[in-house]
Amino acid sequence: MSQRTKLLPIHDLLGLARDQRRVLHNRRLSKTDEALAFVEAVEQRVALPLATLHQYVGPYSLFQPGADNTTETHQKFYAQHEQVKSLYLALAKRIVTDVIGEPCYVQAIPTYRFGLPDNRWVGSYHRDSDFGHSDYELNAICALTPMHASAALHVEQNAGKYDFQPLNLEMGEVVLFDHIDRLHGCPLNRESVSVASIDFRFVPQRFAEVAFTNAARSVNTATAFLPGCYFTRELVEPGLN
């Protein structure tokens, strides 16, 4: 945290973080080399065609909150992550450099998601703040397949207004969105295609002192929202967890 930021009261820091989320909401990067390399590597490692995943796995019962990231297919995605970790960090670094514009801690292992036809890939409409995520976070999605209409994440256009619209994405496209203040979730996928994505969170280094105080734990992994746990220091202190 900069000396100037240290001098600000907590409510002013919260205001700065909220303003940053609003400014960066719906900011996109389209098919960067880093994103395309990551997407290609994940599909190769999973060894399944992601847009037709439903032809090879499932069907699954309707995904529910807290149990929407636990199937054997989810575990197949997570099992390959160590092999694509360097590509993931390169993608995160590109987002920090080109979009966020300041040093950040980043989620150590992204949240891998997939959605099959007639199911949803997020268990409920929610704000991440409902599950203990810090007001100082930023959130990005990278589409591993095209994600359109009912197969896309649906996000409030205005916080608290329930005016949901699909956050349509092309394969390899990255978008930041306000996961703290805006409700978001998924309807049933009626598009007759499977979708896959990662979402991953950042904490700007200037907010670290307050963001990592009394941290909660991830509802999916029970991992504390702290550096060396849920977040890695790799982008602010290369070589460290």
Solvent accessible surface area in square Angstrom, and as a share of the most:
residue,aa,sasa,rsa
1,M,49,0.22
2,S,60,0.38
3,Q,123,0.55
4,R,196,0.72
5,T,11,0.06
6,K,110,0.47
7,L,136,0.67
8,L,58,0.29
9,P,66,0.42
10,I,94,0.48
11,H,132,0.59
12,D,54,0.28
13,L,3,0.02
14,L,47,0.24
15,G,22,0.21
16,L,67,0.33
17,A,2,0.02
18,R,80,0.29
19,D,73,0.38
20,Q,23,0.10
21,R,8,0.03
22,R,138,0.50
23,V,99,0.57
24,L,11,0.05
25,H,36,0.16
26,N,73,0.38
27,R,100,0.37
28,R,83,0.30
29,L,28,0.14
30,S,79,0.51
31,K,101,0.43
32,T,16,0.09
33,D,115,0.60
34,E,40,0.18
35,A,0,0.00
36,L,65,0.32
37,A,40,0.31
38,F,0,0.00
39,V,7,0.04
40,E,103,0.46
41,A,18,0.14
42,V,0,0.00
43,E,64,0.29
44,Q,124,0.55
45,R,138,0.50
46,V,0,0.00
47,A,76,0.59
48,L,30,0.15
49,P,56,0.36
50,L,2,0.01
51,A,43,0.33
52,T,48,0.28
53,L,0,0.00
54,H,60,0.27
55,Q,122,0.54
56,Y,126,0.48
57,V,26,0.15
58,G,38,0.37
59,P,135,0.85
60,Y,45,0.17
61,S,99,0.64
62,L,73,0.36
63,F,10,0.04
64,Q,87,0.39
65,P,71,0.45
66,G,39,0.38
67,A,51,0.40
68,D,11,0.05
69,N,10,0.05
70,T,76,0.44
71,T,20,0.11
72,E,120,0.54
73,T,3,0.02
74,H,0,0.00
75,Q,90,0.40
76,K,89,0.38
77,F,1,0.00
78,Y,53,0.20
79,A,80,0.62
80,Q,10,0.04
81,H,7,0.03
82,E,119,0.53
83,Q,98,0.44
84,V,1,0.00
85,K,76,0.32
86,S,82,0.53
87,L,59,0.30
88,Y,0,0.00
89,L,22,0.11
90,A,39,0.30
91,L,0,0.00
92,A,0,0.00
93,K,125,0.53
94,R,76,0.28
95,I,0,0.00
96,V,17,0.10
97,T,92,0.53
98,D,75,0.39
99,V,15,0.09
100,I,15,0.08
101,G,59,0.56
102,E,35,0.16
103,P,74,0.46
104,C,0,0.00
105,Y,21,0.08
106,V,0,0.00
107,Q,4,0.02
108,A,26,0.20
109,I,94,0.48
110,P,1,0.01
111,T,16,0.09
112,Y,0,0.00
113,R,24,0.09
114,F,0,0.00
115,G,0,0.00
116,L,8,0.04
117,P,32,0.20
118,D,92,0.47
119,N,8,0.04
120,R,51,0.19
121,W,8,0.03
122,V,7,0.04
123,G,2,0.02
124,S,34,0.22
125,Y,89,0.34
126,H,21,0.09
127,R,68,0.25
128,D,5,0.03
129,S,44,0.29
130,D,85,0.44
131,F,73,0.30
132,G,35,0.33
133,H,23,0.10
134,S,24,0.16
135,D,50,0.26
136,Y,15,0.06
137,E,1,0.00
138,L,5,0.03
139,N,3,0.01
140,A,0,0.00
141,I,6,0.03
142,C,0,0.00
143,A,0,0.00
144,L,5,0.02
145,T,5,0.03
146,P,62,0.39
147,M,2,0.01
148,H,76,0.34
149,A,44,0.34
150,S,20,0.13
151,A,1,0.01
152,A,0,0.00
153,L,7,0.03
154,H,29,0.13
155,V,2,0.01
156,E,0,0.00
157,Q,81,0.36
158,N,82,0.42
159,A,56,0.43
160,G,38,0.37
161,K,141,0.60
162,Y,147,0.56
163,D,46,0.24
164,F,57,0.24
165,Q,96,0.43
166,P,42,0.26
167,L,15,0.07
168,N,65,0.33
169,L,3,0.02
170,E,78,0.35
171,M,68,0.30
172,G,0,0.00
173,E,19,0.08
174,V,1,0.01
175,V,0,0.00
176,L,4,0.02
177,F,9,0.04
178,D,2,0.01
179,H,0,0.00
180,I,5,0.02
181,D,38,0.20
182,R,33,0.12
183,L,19,0.10
184,H,7,0.03
185,G,0,0.00
186,C,5,0.03
187,P,41,0.26
188,L,57,0.28
189,N,1,0.01
190,R,151,0.55
191,E,64,0.29
192,S,86,0.56
193,V,65,0.37
194,S,1,0.01
195,V,1,0.00
196,A,1,0.01
197,S,1,0.01
198,I,0,0.00
199,D,9,0.04
200,F,0,0.00
201,R,10,0.04
202,F,0,0.00
203,V,1,0.00
204,P,0,0.00
205,Q,63,0.28
206,R,65,0.24
207,F,0,0.00
208,A,16,0.12
209,E,113,0.51
210,V,31,0.18
211,A,9,0.07
212,F,32,0.13
213,T,79,0.46
214,N,147,0.75
215,A,34,0.26
216,A,41,0.32
217,R,151,0.55
218,S,11,0.07
219,V,85,0.49
220,N,52,0.27
221,T,88,0.51
222,A,64,0.50
223,T,39,0.23
224,A,10,0.08
225,F,7,0.03
226,L,57,0.28
227,P,25,0.16
228,G,43,0.41
229,C,64,0.38
230,Y,23,0.09
231,F,2,0.01
232,T,12,0.07
233,R,81,0.29
234,E,45,0.20
235,L,39,0.19
236,V,27,0.15
237,E,72,0.32
238,P,110,0.69
239,G,67,0.65
240,L,86,0.43
241,N,117,0.60
